[in-house]
Amino acid sequence: MTDSSSDVAGQKATLDSGVAHSARVWDYWLGGKDNFAADRKAGDQIRGVLSDVVEAARADRAFLIRAVRFLAGAAGVRQFLDIGTGLPTANNTHEVAQSVAPESRIVYVDNDPIVLVHARALLVGAARGATDYIDADVRDPDAILRGAGRTLDFDQPVGIMMLGVVQFVIDDAEARAIVKRLMDAVPSGSYLAIAHPIVGVSAELEEAVRLWNETGSAPQALRTPEQIVRFFDGLELLEPGVVPCPQWRPELREADPDRDVAPWRVCAVGRKP
């Protein structure tokens, strides 16, 4: 297991408990306790406008579980780069991957100091595998790759998880360039998983994003499904393509995948040929 205590001791980000942060608001929606008054206020404000946002958060987590289980299982992936990991909750990427393949190696990436404080909790992985945490921003893919290279072998396939993070790169060309840089660094047989809110489906979502962009720590952008597909240029987009999170390969024991839960939050997985 990789020791990231130096990262914890030398954290670069500055905690501002008076400004809502997406990771802590997400934690609040999922019933966590690692959040502040500003996060709860923003979370309540957004939920007042977007009534199914908590269900969307849960659907996003369920997609993560299914995607990682597929990658570690049928796809045979043994390395994961989880960017924008957020605060630890149940069924984190390393827990899911290592339950399928204990030798799996996982690197988490985030730049929220509260997440940094919880790095030690994230670093409890299987004895045969490895789990690391790096403090980096999605806008600096080279720093992410340098840090991840301590734990991951970029000559072997990697599952790159980018759930709820690409939306915080406002410029579309920059966002595509970041995703391309990351995928260019990994070999054939690697995978990309993205979850992202889309425009044109929910007026309530668009109002909620407007409110967030007025008060949150980092603004976010909505994109069309066609723009989401472009993140997978050069990759083989797996069935069923870009769909609402509950509809990506639901398991039999799960509720009806066609139920109308947060159709504004879509996801997809692609394979590098």
Phi and psi in degrees as GROMACS dihedral restraints (atoms count N, CA, C in turn):
[ dihedral_restraints ]
;  ai    aj    ak    al  type     phi  dphi    fc
    3     4     5     6     1   -76.2    20    10
    4     5     6     7     1   139.3    20    10
    6     7     8     9     1   -96.6    20    10
    7     8     9    10     1   117.9    20    10
    9    10    11    12     1  -108.0    20    10
   10    11    12    13     1    26.2    20    10
   12    13    14    15     1   -61.5    20    10
   13    14    15    16     1   -29.9    20    10
   15    16    17    18     1   -66.0    20    10
   16    17    18    19     1   -34.6    20    10
   18    19    20    21     1   -64.4    20    10
   19    20    21    22     1   -42.0    20    10
   21    22    23    24     1   -64.7    20    10
   22    23    24    25     1   -41.8    20    10
   24    25    26    27     1   -69.2    20    10
   25    26    27    28     1   -31.7    20    10
   27    28    29    30     1  -111.8    20    10
   28    29    30    31     1    42.2    20    10
   30    31    32    33     1   -60.3    20    10
   31    32    33    34     1   138.5    20    10
   33    34    35    36     1   -93.2    20    10
   34    35    36    37     1   -31.8    20    10
   36    37    38    39     1   -76.0    20    10
   37    38    39    40     1   154.2    20    10
   39    40    41    42     1  -109.5    20    10
   40    41    42    43     1   128.8    20    10
   42    43    44    45     1   -77.7    20    10
   43    44    45    46     1   125.3    20    10
   45    46    47    48     1  -123.5    20    10
   46    47    48    49     1    96.7    20    10
   48    49    50    51     1   -73.1    20    10
   49    50    51    52     1    -9.6    20    10
   51    52    53    54     1   -89.2    20    10
   52    53    54    55     1    -4.3    20    10
   54    55    56    57     1  -119.4    20    10
   55    56    57    58     1   129.5    20    10
   57    58    59    60     1   -63.4    20    10
   58    59    60    61     1   137.7    20    10
   60    61    62    63     1  -120.5    20    10
   61    62    63    64     1   138.4    20    10
   63    64    65    66     1   -58.0    20    10
   64    65    66    67     1   -40.1    20    10
   66    67    68    69     1   -63.7    20    10
   67    68    69    70     1   -38.5    20    10
   69    70    71    72     1   -77.6    20    10
   70    71    72    73     1   -33.5    20    10
   72    73    74    75     1   -65.1    20    10
   73    74    75    76     1   -42.0    20    10
   75    76    77    78     1   -60.4    20    10
   76    77    78    79     1   -43.2    20    10
   78    79    80    81     1   -59.1    20    10
   79    80    81    82     1   -42.5    20    10
   81    82    83    84     1   -61.8    20    10
   82    83    84    85     1   -45.4    20    10
   84    85    86    87     1   -62.3    20    10
   85    86    87    88     1   -32.9    20    10
   87    88    89    90     1   -87.7    20    10
   88    89    90    91     1     6.6    20    10
   90    91    92    93     1    88.7    20    10
   91    92    93    94     1    13.7    20    10
   93    94    95    96     1   -79.1    20    10
   94    95    96    97     1   174.9    20    10
   96    97    98    99     1  -118.5    20    10
   97    98    99   100     1     2.8    20    10
   99   100   101   102     1   -94.2    20    10
  100   101   102   103     1    65.6    20    10
  102   103   104   105     1  -151.1    20    10
  103   104   105   106     1   165.3    20    10
  105   106   107   108     1  -116.8    20    10
  106   107   108   109     1   175.5    20    10
  108   109   110   111     1   -57.4    20    10
  109   110   111   112     1   -40.6    20    10
  111   112   113   114     1   -63.2    20    10
  112   113   114   115     1   -36.0    20    10
  114   115   116   117     1   -68.7    20    10
  115   116   117   118     1   -42.8    20    10
  117   118   119   120     1   -67.5    20    10
  118   119   120   121     1   -37.7    20    10
  120   121   122   123     1   -63.2    20    10
  121   122   123   124     1   -46.9    20    10
  123   124   125   126     1   -64.5    20    10
  124   125   126   127     1   -41.8    20    10
  126   127   128   129     1   -61.3    20    10
  127   128   129   130     1   -42.5    20    10
  129   130   131   132     1   -67.3    20    10
  130   131   132   133     1   -39.2    20    10
  132   133   134   135     1   -63.1    20    10
  133   134   135   136     1   -45.0    20    10
  135   136   137   138     1   -68.1    20    10
  136   137   138   139     1   -41.4    20    10
  138   139   140   141     1   -64.7    20    10
  139   140   141   142     1   -30.3    20    10
  141   142   143   144     1   -65.8    20    10
  142   143   144   145     1   -25.9    20    10
  144   145   146   147     1   -95.3    20    10
  145   146   147   148     1   -40.6    20    10
  147   148   149   150     1  -116.4    20    10
  148   149   150   151     1    92.0    20    10
  150   151   152   153     1   -67.0    20    10
  151   152   153   154     1   -24.4    20    10
  153   154   155   156     1  -101.0    20    10
  154   155   156   157     1    20.6    20    10
  156   157   158   159     1   -67.4    20    10
  157   158   159   160     1   -34.7    20    10
  159   160   161   162     1   -67.4    20    10
  160   161   162   163     1   -41.3    20    10
  162   163   164   165     1   -62.6    20    10
  163   164   165   166     1   -35.7    20    10
  165   166   167   168     1   -64.6    20    10
  166   167   168   169     1   -40.8    20    10
  168   169   170   171     1   -62.0    20    10
  169   170   171   172     1   -40.9    20    10
  171   172   173   174     1   -69.0    20    10
  172   173   174   175     1   -38.5    20    10
  174   175   176   177     1   -65.9    20    10
  175   176   177   178     1   -35.8    20    10
  177   178   179   180     1   -62.6    20    10
  178   179   180   181     1   -44.7    20    10
  180   181   182   183     1   -64.8    20    10
  181   182   183   184     1   -38.7    20    10
  183   184   185   186     1   -65.8    20    10
  184   185   186   187     1   -37.3    20    10
  186   187   188   189     1   -63.3    20    10
  187   188   189   190     1   -43.7    20    10
  189   190   191   192     1   -55.0    20    10
  190   191   192   193     1   -47.6    20    10
  192   193   194   195     1   -60.3    20    10
  193   194   195   196     1   -48.2    20    10
  195   196   197   198     1   -64.6    20    10
  196   197   198   199     1   -41.9    20    10
  198   199   200   201     1   -65.5    20    10
  199   200   201   202     1   -45.9    20    10
  201   202   203   204     1   -65.8    20    10
  202   203   204   205     1   -39.8    20    10
  204   205   206   207     1   -62.0    20    10
  205   206   207   208     1   -40.6    20    10
  207   208   209   210     1   -65.6    20    10
  208   209   210   211     1   -46.1    20    10
  210   211   212   213     1   -64.5    20    10
  211   212   213   214     1   -43.7    20    10
  213   214   215   216     1   -74.3    20    10
  214   215   216   217     1   -21.6    20    10
  216   217   218   219     1   -96.5    20    10
  217   218   219   220     1   -93.1    20    10
  219   220   221   222     1   -60.1    20    10
  220   221   222   223     1   -36.2    20    10
  222   223   224   225     1   -82.3    20    10
  223   224   225   226     1   -16.6    20    10
  225   226   227   228     1    72.7    20    10
  226   227   228   229     1    20.5    20    10
  228   229   230   231     1   -76.8    20    10
  229   230   231   232     1   137.4    20    10
  231   232   233   234     1  -121.8    20    10
  232   233   234   235     1     6.5    20    10
  234   235   236   237     1  -136.8    20    10
  235   236   237   238     1   138.9    20    10
  237   238   239   240     1  -135.8    20    10
  238   239   240   241     1   137.4    20    10
  240   241   242   243     1  -119.2    20    10
  241   242   243   244     1   105.0    20    10
  243   244   245   246     1  -102.4    20    10
  244   245   246   247     1   103.8    20    10
  246   247   248   249     1   -99.4    20    10
  247   248   249   250     1   127.2    20    10
  249   250   251   252     1    78.3    20    10
  250   251   252   253     1    44.7    20    10
  252   253   254   255     1   -62.6    20    10
  253   254   255   256     1   -32.1    20    10
  255   256   257   258     1    75.3    20    10
  256   257   258   259     1  -170.5    20    10
  258   259   260   261     1   -78.4    20    10
  259   260   261   262     1   145.9    20    10
  261   262   263   264     1   -65.1    20    10
  262   263   264   265     1   139.0    20    10
  264   265   266   267     1  -142.6    20    10
  265   266   267   268     1  -162.3    20    10
  267   268   269   270     1   -73.0    20    10
  268   269   270   271     1   147.7    20    10
  270   271   272   273     1    57.7    20    10
  271   272   273   274     1    53.8    20    10
  273   274   275   276     1   -69.2    20    10
  274   275   276   277     1   165.8    20    10
  276   277   278   279     1   -54.8    20    10
  277   278   279   280     1   -45.1    20    10
  279   280   281   282     1   -67.3    20    10
  280   281   282   283     1   -33.6    20    10
  282   283   284   285     1   -67.1    20    10
  283   284   285   286     1   -43.3    20    10
  285   286   287   288     1   -67.6    20    10
  286   287   288   289     1   -49.3    20    10
  288   289   290   291     1   -61.8    20    10
  289   290   291   292     1   -45.6    20    10
  291   292   293   294     1   -76.2    20    10
  292   293   294   295     1   -16.5    20    10
  294   295   296   297     1   -72.5    20    10
  295   296   297   298     1   -26.4    20    10
  297   298   299   300     1   -89.5    20    10
  298   299   300   301     1   -46.7    20    10
  300   301   302   303     1  -136.4    20    10
  301   302   303   304     1    97.2    20    10
  303   304   305   306     1   -57.2    20    10
  304   305   306   307     1   -21.6    20    10
  306   307   308   309     1   -82.5    20    10
  307   308   309   310     1     1.7    20    10
  309   310   311   312     1   -60.7    20    10
  310   311   312   313     1   146.0    20    10
  312   313   314   315     1  -116.7    20    10
  313   314   315   316     1   131.0    20    10
  315   316   317   318     1  -130.3    20    10
  316   317   318   319     1   135.6    20    10
  318   319   320   321     1  -120.9    20    10
  319   320   321   322     1   125.1    20    10
  321   322   323   324     1   -97.1    20    10
  322   323   324   325     1   143.9    20    10
  324   325   326   327     1  -130.9    20    10
  325   326   327   328     1   128.8    20    10
  327   328   329   330     1  -159.8    20    10
  328   329   330   331     1   166.9    20    10
  330   331   332   333     1  -131.2    20    10
  331   332   333   334     1    21.4    20    10
  333   334   335   336     1   -94.3    20    10
  334   335   336   337     1   125.8    20    10
  336   337   338   339     1   -61.4    20    10
  337   338   339   340     1   -27.3    20    10
  339   340   341   342     1   -66.2    20    10
  340   341   342   343     1   -41.7    20    10
  342   343   344   345     1   -62.7    20    10
  343   344   345   346     1   -38.8    20    10
  345   346   347   348     1   -59.7    20    10
  346   347   348   349     1   -41.3    20    10
  348   349   350   351     1   -60.5    20    10
  349   350   351   352     1   -32.6    20    10
  351   352   353   354     1   -89.4    20    10
  352   353   354   355     1     9.3    20    10
  354   355   356   357     1   -56.8    20    10
  355   356   357   358     1   -39.4    20    10
  357   358   359   360     1   -62.4    20    10
  358   359   360   361     1   -35.4    20    10
  360   361   362   363     1   -65.9    20    10
  361   362   363   364     1   -39.7    20    10
  363   364   365   366     1   -68.1    20    10
  364   365   366   367     1   -23.4    20    10
  366   367   368   369     1   -87.0    20    10
  367   368   369   370     1    10.3    20    10
  369   370   371   372     1   -91.3    20    10
  370   371   372   373     1    93.6    20    10
  372   373   374   375     1  -115.2    20    10
  373   374   375   376     1  -174.4    20    10
  375   376   377   378     1   -68.3    20    10
  376   377   378   379     1   148.0    20    10
  378   379   380   381     1   -61.3    20    10
  379   380   381   382     1   -31.4    20    10
  381   382   383   384     1   -83.4    20    10
  382   383   384   385     1   -18.4    20    10
  384   385   386   387     1  -101.9    20    10
  385   386   387   388     1  -157.7    20    10
  387   388   389   390     1  -151.5    20    10
  388   389   390   391     1   146.2    20    10
  390   391   392   393     1  -138.2    20    10
  391   392   393   394     1   131.8    20    10
  393   394   395   396     1  -134.4    20    10
  394   395   396   397     1   162.4    20    10
  396   397   398   399     1  -134.3    20    10
  397   398   399   400     1   133.4    20    10
  399   400   401   402     1  -126.4    20    10
  400   401   402   403     1   142.5    20    10
  402   403   404   405     1   -91.7    20    10
  403   404   405   406     1   104.1    20    10
  405   406   407   408     1  -156.3    20    10
  406   407   408   409     1   160.9    20    10
  408   409   410   411     1  -102.6    20    10
  409   410   411   412     1   142.2    20    10
  411   412   413   414     1   -57.1    20    10
  412   413   414   415     1   -25.6    20    10
  414   415   416   417     1   -75.9    20    10
  415   416   417   418     1    -2.5    20    10
  417   418   419   420     1  -123.0    20    10
  418   419   420   421     1    72.2    20    10
  420   421   422   423     1   -62.8    20    10
  421   422   423   424     1   -29.6    20    10
  423   424   425   426     1   -65.3    20    10
  424   425   426   427     1   -40.4    20    10
  426   427   428   429     1   -65.2    20    10
  427   428   429   430     1   -38.3    20    10
  429   430   431   432     1   -61.6    20    10
  430   431   432   433     1   -46.8    20    10
  432   433   434   435     1   -66.4    20    10
  433   434   435   436     1   -38.3    20    10
  435   436   437   438     1   -62.9    20    10
  436   437   438   439     1   -46.3    20    10
  438   439   440   441     1   -66.6    20    10
  439   440   441   442     1   -42.1    20    10
  441   442   443   444     1   -67.1    20    10
  442   443   444   445     1   -26.3    20    10
  444   445   446   447     1   -64.1    20    10
  445   446   447   448     1   -14.1    20    10
  447   448   449   450     1   -68.5    20    10
  448   449   450   451     1   -26.2    20    10
  450   451   452   453     1  -116.9    20    10
  451   452   453   454     1   -35.0    20    10
  453   454   455   456     1   -99.9    20    10
  454   455   456   457     1   148.3    20    10
  456   457   458   459     1  -101.7    20    10
  457   458   459   460     1   108.3    20    10
  459   460   461   462     1   -77.8    20    10
  460   461   462   463     1     6.3    20    10
  462   463   464   465     1   -89.2    20    10
  463   464   465   466     1    -7.5    20    10
  465   466   467   468     1  -116.3    20    10
  466   467   468   469     1   152.3    20    10
  468   469   470   471     1   -55.5    20    10
  469   470   471   472     1   145.1    20    10
  471   472   473   474     1  -130.6    20    10
  472   473   474   475     1   138.4    20    10
  474   475   476   477     1   -95.5    20    10
  475   476   477   478     1   112.9    20    10
  477   478   479   480     1   -96.2    20    10
  478   479   480   481     1   116.7    20    10
  480   481   482   483     1  -103.7    20    10
  481   482   483   484     1   121.0    20    10
  483   484   485   486     1  -131.2    20    10
  484   485   486   487     1    68.9    20    10
  486   487   488   489     1   -94.3    20    10
  487   488   489   490     1   119.1    20    10
  489   490   491   492     1    68.0    20    10
  490   491   492   493     1    27.3    20    10
  492   493   494   495     1  -122.8    20    10
  493   494   495   496     1   -34.4    20    10
  495   496   497   498     1   -63.5    20    10
  496   497   498   499     1   -28.2    20    10
  498   499   500   501     1   -63.7    20    10
  499   500   501   502     1   -17.9    20    10
  501   502   503   504     1   -87.0    20    10
  502   503   504   505     1     1.2    20    10
  504   505   506   507     1  -100.7    20    10
  505   506   507   508     1   102.0    20    10
  507   508   509   510     1   -66.7    20    10
  508   509   510   511     1   -45.5    20    10
  510   511   512   513     1   -72.3    20    10
  511   512   513   514     1   125.6    20    10
  513   514   515   516     1   -67.0    20    10
  514   515   516   517     1   -40.8    20    10
  516   517   518   519     1   -64.5    20    10
  517   518   519   520     1   -40.3    20    10
  519   520   521   522     1   -64.8    20    10
  520   521   522   523     1   -42.4    20    10
  522   523   524   525     1   -61.4    20    10
  523   524   525   526     1   -44.3    20    10
  525   526   527   528     1   -64.7    20    10
  526   527   528   529     1   -37.9    20    10
  528   529   530   531     1   -65.0    20    10
  529   530   531   532     1   -38.0    20    10
  531   532   533   534     1   -64.0    20    10
  532   533   534   535     1   -48.0    20    10
  534   535   536   537     1   -62.2    20    10
  535   536   537   538     1   -42.0    20    10
  537   538   539   540     1   -63.1    20    10
  538   539   540   541     1   -42.3    20    10
  540   541   542   543     1   -60.2    20    10
  541   542   543   544     1   -42.9    20    10
  543   544   545   546     1   -65.8    20    10
  544   545   546   547     1   -44.6    20    10
  546   547   548   549     1   -72.0    20    10
  547   548   549   550     1   -29.6    20    10
  549   550   551   552     1   -65.0    20    10
  550   551   552   553     1   -24.5    20    10
  552   553   554   555     1   -83.6    20    10
  553   554   555   556     1   -10.1    20    10
  555   556   557   558     1  -114.5    20    10
  556   557   558   559     1   154.9    20    10
  558   559   560   561     1   -83.9    20    10
  559   560   561   562     1   176.3    20    10
  561   562   563   564     1   -54.6    20    10
  562   563   564   565     1   142.7    20    10
  564   565   566   567     1    92.2    20    10
  565   566   567   568     1    -2.0    20    10
  567   568   569   570     1   -82.1    20    10
  568   569   570   571     1   163.5    20    10
  570   571   572   573     1  -132.3    20    10
  571   572   573   574     1   153.1    20    10
  573   574   575   576     1  -123.5    20    10
  574   575   576   577     1   129.3    20    10
  576   577   578   579     1  -120.8    20    10
  577   578   579   580     1   130.6    20    10
  579   580   581   582     1  -131.8    20    10
  580   581   582   583     1   140.0    20    10
  582   583   584   585     1  -125.8    20    10
  583   584   585   586     1   136.0    20    10
  585   586   587   588     1  -157.1    20    10
  586   587   588   589     1   138.6    20    10
  588   589   590   591     1   -76.5    20    10
  589   590   591   592     1   147.1    20    10
  591   592   593   594     1  -117.6    20    10
  592   593   594   595     1   157.8    20    10
  594   595   596   597     1   -92.1    20    10
  595   596   597   598     1   156.8    20    10
  597   598   599   600     1    87.6    20    10
  598   599   600   601     1     3.4    20    10
  600   601   602   603     1  -109.3    20    10
  601   602   603   604     1   -36.0    20    10
  603   604   605   606     1  -140.1    20    10
  604   605   606   607     1   114.7    20    10
  606   607   608   609     1   -65.1    20    10
  607   608   609   610     1   -31.4    20    10
  609   610   611   612     1   -64.3    20    10
  610   611   612   613     1   -41.1    20    10
  612   613   614   615     1   -61.2    20    10
  613   614   615   616     1   -44.9    20    10
  615   616   617   618     1   -63.5    20    10
  616   617   618   619     1   -35.8    20    10
  618   619   620   621     1   -69.5    20    10
  619   620   621   622     1   -39.5    20    10
  621   622   623   624     1   -63.6    20    10
  622   623   624   625     1   -40.8    20    10
  624   625   626   627     1   -66.0    20    10
  625   626   627   628     1   -38.3    20    10
  627   628   629   630     1   -60.7    20    10
  628   629   630   631     1   -43.9    20    10
  630   631   632   633     1   -63.5    20    10
  631   632   633   634     1   -43.6    20    10
  633   634   635   636     1   -61.7    20    10
  634   635   636   637     1   -44.0    20    10
  636   637   638   639     1   -65.9    20    10
  637   638   639   640     1   -17.8    20    10
  639   640   641   642     1   -81.5    20    10
  640   641   642   643     1   -25.8    20    10
  642   643   644   645     1  -129.6    20    10
  643   644   645   646     1   -18.3    20    10
  645   646   647   648     1   -75.7    20    10
  646   647   648   649     1   168.5    20    10
  648   649   650   651     1   -71.7    20    10
  649   650   651   652     1   -25.8    20    10
  651   652   653   654     1  -147.9    20    10
  652   653   654   655     1   128.9    20    10
  654   655   656   657     1   -68.8    20    10
  655   656   657   658     1   159.1    20    10
  657   658   659   660     1  -133.3    20    10
  658   659   660   661     1   161.0    20    10
  660   661   662   663     1  -122.1    20    10
  661   662   663   664     1   146.1    20    10
  663   664   665   666     1   -94.1    20    10
  664   665   666   667     1   151.7    20    10
  666   667   668   669     1  -134.1    20    10
  667   668   669   670     1   161.8    20    10
  669   670   671   672     1   -80.6    20    10
  670   671   672   673     1   159.8    20    10
  672   673   674   675     1   -56.2    20    10
  673   674   675   676     1   -35.0    20    10
  675   676   677   678     1   -64.5    20    10
  676   677   678   679     1   -37.5    20    10
  678   679   680   681     1   -67.5    20    10
  679   680   681   682     1   -35.5    20    10
  681   682   683   684     1   -63.9    20    10
  682   683   684   685     1   -42.8    20    10
  684   685   686   687     1   -58.2    20    10
  685   686   687   688     1   -35.7    20    10
  687   688   689   690     1   -65.0    20    10
  688   689   690   691     1   -23.4    20    10
  690   691   692   693     1   -63.8    20    10
  691   692   693   694     1   -19.2    20    10
  693   694   695   696     1  -101.7    20    10
  694   695   696   697     1    15.6    20    10
  696   697   698   699     1   -55.7    20    10
  697   698   699   700     1   130.1    20    10
  699   700   701   702     1    85.8    20    10
  700   701   702   703     1    -4.9    20    10
  702   703   704   705     1  -109.2    20    10
  703   704   705   706     1   161.4    20    10
  705   706   707   708     1   -91.2    20    10
  706   707   708   709     1   109.9    20    10
  708   709   710   711     1   -74.8    20    10
  709   710   711   712     1   120.5    20    10
  711   712   713   714     1   -74.4    20    10
  712   713   714   715     1   150.1    20    10
  714   715   716   717     1   -65.1    20    10
  715   716   717   718     1   141.9    20    10
  717   718   719   720     1   -94.8    20    10
  718   719   720   721     1    23.1    20    10
  720   721   722   723     1    84.5    20    10
  721   722   723   724     1  -147.2    20    10
  723   724   725   726     1   -89.0    20    10
  724   725   726   727     1   111.3    20    10
  726   727   728   729     1  -141.4    20    10
  727   728   729   730     1   161.4    20    10
  729   730   731   732     1   -55.3    20    10
  730   731   732   733     1   144.1    20    10
  732   733   734   735     1   -50.4    20    10
  733   734   735   736     1   -41.9    20    10
  735   736   737   738     1   -65.1    20    10
  736   737   738   739     1   -15.6    20    10
  738   739   740   741     1   -97.9    20    10
  739   740   741   742     1     1.7    20    10
  741   742   743   744     1   -87.0    20    10
  742   743   744   745     1   102.8    20    10
  744   745   746   747     1    45.3    20    10
  745   746   747   748     1    57.3    20    10
  747   748   749   750     1   -64.4    20    10
  748   749   750   751     1   149.3    20    10
  750   751   752   753     1   -88.2    20    10
  751   752   753   754     1   155.7    20    10
  753   754   755   756     1   -59.1    20    10
  754   755   756   757     1   -34.2    20    10
  756   757   758   759     1   -78.1    20    10
  757   758   759   760     1    -7.6    20    10
  759   760   761   762     1   -82.6    20    10
  760   761   762   763     1   164.2    20    10
  762   763   764   765     1   -65.8    20    10
  763   764   765   766     1   168.4    20    10
  765   766   767   768     1   -49.2    20    10
  766   767   768   769     1   117.5    20    10
  768   769   770   771     1   -68.8    20    10
  769   770   771   772     1   -15.3    20    10
  771   772   773   774     1   -88.7    20    10
  772   773   774   775     1    -1.1    20    10
  774   775   776   777     1   -63.0    20    10
  775   776   777   778     1   151.3    20    10
  777   778   779   780     1   -86.2    20    10
  778   779   780   781     1    71.3    20    10
  780   781   782   783     1  -103.8    20    10
  781   782   783   784     1   113.2    20    10
  783   784   785   786     1    44.4    20    10
  784   785   786   787     1    61.9    20    10
  786   787   788   789     1   -64.9    20    10
  787   788   789   790     1    -9.8    20    10
  789   790   791   792     1   -83.5    20    10
  790   791   792   793     1    -6.4    20    10
  792   793   794   795     1  -114.1    20    10
  793   794   795   796     1   112.2    20    10
  795   796   797   798     1  -111.8    20    10
  796   797   798   799     1   167.1    20    10
  798   799   800   801     1  -148.0    20    10
  799   800   801   802     1   166.0    20    10
  801   802   803   804     1  -165.4    20    10
  802   803   804   805     1   159.6    20    10
  804   805   806   807     1  -132.9    20    10
  805   806   807   808     1   135.5    20    10
  807   808   809   810     1  -130.9    20    10
  808   809   810   811     1   153.3    20    10
  810   811   812   813     1  -113.0    20    10
  811   812   813   814     1   136.0    20    10
  813   814   815   816     1   -80.5    20    10
  814   815   816   817     1   118.9    20    10
